[in-house]
Amino acid sequence: SNKQSNPNIITIDPTCFEGMPAIMGDFRRVARTAAPVRELYEHPNPESIAKDLTHVNTGNVPSLEELTKPLLESDVPILGCIPNELVMKLVESANDIPHKNDNIEEQSLLHLRNFVQKHAATADRSLCDVSNNNASMLSLPLALGTLSPRQVYHCVKEEQNKLEIEQGNSPSDINWLISHMEMRDYFLFN
């Protein structure tokens, strides 16, 4: 053929994927059958948590300025392209945000429940668009650990059970959230 091959271009032609094993599919099938999702832990009883933490050395938690200082002192722009002025403005903006993180886990769980109950079934997941509730926006709470994949799973199942009782059928249109948790685990652990 007269086709010139360019080594700098990645080909995503479907023929490139012929014969490729469905590894993620295999992972998901095994995970579903061999490792069912465990129940959630109960919240700790406040009486069981130590009242006196004076003996615990928490160390020094660095400020945002301290964390970004080495990056700003470097001659190389952050990620090769972010100018120092932009980083400084972002740090200033972050410092100006009122910090209401007293109940961040509770806020994350409320956001999850709201999304599952009101938006998950109608989210247009074919878009690369997070506006208009087309995405769950759960990446940050999951990454920070203020939500767990098990909480997402149980919240979806709880809503499906509620709708099954009310409507007589179990809706699968919110099941994609569980599927996304499986994909997340696949890429985290493989």
C-alpha positions as CSV (number, residue, x, y, z in Angstrom):
1,S,0.0,0.0,0.0
2,N,1.1,3.6,-0.5
3,K,0.1,4.5,3.0
4,Q,2.9,6.3,4.7
5,S,3.1,5.4,8.4
6,N,3.9,8.2,10.8
7,P,5.4,6.9,14.1
8,N,4.2,10.1,15.9
9,I,0.5,9.3,15.4
10,I,-1.3,6.8,17.5
11,T,-3.8,4.8,15.5
12,I,-7.1,4.0,17.1
13,D,-8.4,2.0,14.2
14,P,-10.8,-0.8,15.4
15,T,-8.6,-3.4,13.8
16,C,-5.9,-2.6,16.3
17,F,-8.1,-4.0,19.1
18,E,-9.0,-7.3,17.4
19,G,-8.2,-10.2,19.6
20,M,-7.6,-8.0,22.7
21,P,-8.9,-9.7,25.8
22,A,-11.7,-8.0,27.7
23,I,-9.6,-7.6,30.8
24,M,-11.8,-5.0,32.5
25,G,-14.9,-7.0,31.7
26,D,-13.2,-10.1,33.2
27,F,-12.2,-8.1,36.3
28,R,-15.7,-6.8,36.8
29,R,-17.3,-10.3,36.4
30,V,-14.9,-11.8,39.0
31,A,-15.3,-8.8,41.3
32,R,-19.1,-9.1,41.2
33,T,-19.2,-12.8,41.9
34,A,-16.2,-13.3,44.2
35,A,-16.1,-10.0,46.2
36,P,-19.6,-8.7,47.0
37,V,-19.8,-5.2,48.3
38,R,-19.6,-5.2,52.1
39,E,-22.0,-3.3,54.3
40,L,-21.1,0.2,55.5
41,Y,-19.5,0.6,58.8
42,E,-21.6,2.4,61.4
43,H,-20.5,5.8,62.4
44,P,-18.3,5.8,65.5
45,N,-20.1,6.6,68.7
46,P,-18.8,10.0,70.0
47,E,-18.3,8.4,73.5
48,S,-15.9,5.9,72.0
49,I,-13.6,8.6,70.6
50,A,-10.9,9.8,72.8
51,K,-11.7,13.2,74.4
52,D,-8.2,14.1,75.3
53,L,-5.9,14.4,72.3
54,T,-3.2,16.5,73.9
55,H,-0.8,13.5,73.9
56,V,-1.2,13.1,70.1
57,N,1.5,14.9,68.1
58,T,-0.2,16.2,65.0
59,G,2.9,17.8,63.7
60,N,2.8,20.9,61.5
61,V,0.2,20.9,58.7
62,P,1.8,23.1,56.0
63,S,-0.2,26.0,54.6
64,L,-0.9,26.3,50.9
65,E,1.8,29.0,50.6
66,E,4.3,26.6,52.2
67,L,3.3,23.8,49.8
68,T,3.6,26.0,46.7
69,K,6.7,27.9,47.7
70,P,9.3,25.4,46.1
71,L,7.3,25.4,42.9
72,L,7.2,29.2,42.7
73,E,11.0,29.4,43.4
74,S,11.7,27.1,40.5
75,D,12.7,28.5,37.1
76,V,10.6,25.9,35.4
77,P,6.9,26.6,35.1
78,I,4.6,24.2,36.9
79,L,3.6,21.3,34.6
80,G,5.7,23.1,32.0
81,C,3.1,25.7,31.3
82,I,1.5,27.3,34.4
83,P,2.9,30.7,35.1
84,N,3.8,31.5,38.7
85,E,1.5,34.5,38.7
86,L,-1.5,32.2,38.1
87,V,-0.4,29.9,40.9
88,M,-0.1,32.9,43.3
89,K,-3.6,34.1,42.3
90,L,-5.0,30.6,42.9
91,V,-3.4,30.5,46.3
92,E,-4.9,33.9,47.1
93,S,-8.3,32.9,45.9
94,A,-8.2,29.7,47.9
95,N,-7.3,31.6,51.1
96,D,-10.2,34.0,50.5
97,I,-12.7,31.1,50.4
98,P,-14.5,30.8,53.7
99,H,-13.6,27.4,55.2
100,K,-16.7,25.6,56.2
101,N,-15.2,22.1,56.4
102,D,-16.6,21.1,59.8
103,N,-18.8,18.5,58.3
104,I,-17.2,17.7,54.9
105,E,-18.1,14.0,55.1
106,E,-21.7,15.0,55.7
107,Q,-21.7,17.5,52.9
108,S,-20.2,14.9,50.5
109,L,-22.9,12.4,51.5
110,L,-25.7,14.9,51.0
111,H,-24.3,15.8,47.6
112,L,-24.2,12.1,46.6
113,R,-27.8,11.5,47.8
114,N,-29.0,14.6,46.0
115,F,-27.3,13.5,42.7
116,V,-28.6,9.9,42.9
117,Q,-32.1,11.0,43.7
118,K,-32.5,13.9,41.4
119,H,-29.9,13.8,38.6
120,A,-28.3,10.4,38.0
121,A,-31.1,9.0,35.9
122,T,-31.1,12.0,33.5
123,A,-27.4,12.8,33.3
124,D,-26.1,12.9,29.7
125,R,-23.0,10.9,30.2
126,S,-22.1,11.0,26.5
127,L,-21.0,14.6,26.9
128,C,-17.6,15.8,28.2
129,D,-19.6,18.3,30.2
130,V,-20.0,18.6,34.0
131,S,-22.6,21.4,33.9
132,N,-26.3,20.9,34.4
133,N,-25.7,17.8,36.6
134,N,-24.3,15.7,33.7
135,A,-21.6,14.4,36.0
136,S,-21.7,13.2,39.6
137,M,-18.8,15.4,40.6
138,L,-17.8,12.7,43.1
139,S,-14.1,12.5,42.0
140,L,-12.9,14.9,44.7
141,P,-14.8,13.4,47.7
142,L,-13.7,10.0,46.6
143,A,-10.1,11.1,46.2
144,L,-10.1,12.8,49.5
145,G,-11.8,9.9,51.3
146,T,-14.8,11.9,52.4
147,L,-16.9,9.4,50.4
148,S,-16.1,5.8,49.8
149,P,-17.1,3.7,46.7
150,R,-19.1,1.5,49.1
151,Q,-21.2,4.6,50.1
152,V,-21.9,5.3,46.4
153,Y,-22.9,1.6,45.8
154,H,-25.2,1.5,48.9
155,C,-26.7,4.9,48.1
156,V,-27.6,3.8,44.5
157,K,-29.0,0.4,45.8
158,E,-31.0,2.2,48.5
159,E,-32.5,4.5,45.9
160,Q,-33.3,1.6,43.5
161,N,-35.0,-0.3,46.3
162,K,-37.0,2.8,47.2
163,L,-38.1,3.3,43.6
164,E,-38.9,-0.4,43.3
165,I,-41.3,-0.2,46.3
166,E,-42.9,3.0,45.0
167,Q,-43.1,2.2,41.2
168,G,-43.0,-1.6,41.2
169,N,-39.8,-1.9,39.2
170,S,-36.1,-1.5,39.8
171,P,-34.6,1.3,37.7
172,S,-31.3,0.5,36.1
173,D,-30.8,4.0,34.8
174,I,-28.8,5.0,37.9
175,N,-26.8,1.7,37.9
176,W,-24.0,3.4,35.9
177,L,-22.6,4.9,39.1
178,I,-21.9,1.4,40.4
179,S,-20.3,0.6,37.1
180,H,-18.1,3.6,37.4
181,M,-17.0,2.5,40.9
182,E,-16.0,-0.9,39.4
183,M,-14.0,0.8,36.6
184,R,-12.4,3.1,39.2
185,D,-11.2,0.1,41.2
186,Y,-10.0,-1.7,38.1
187,F,-7.7,1.2,37.2
188,L,-6.6,1.8,40.8
189,F,-5.6,-1.8,41.4
190,N,-4.4,-3.0,37.9
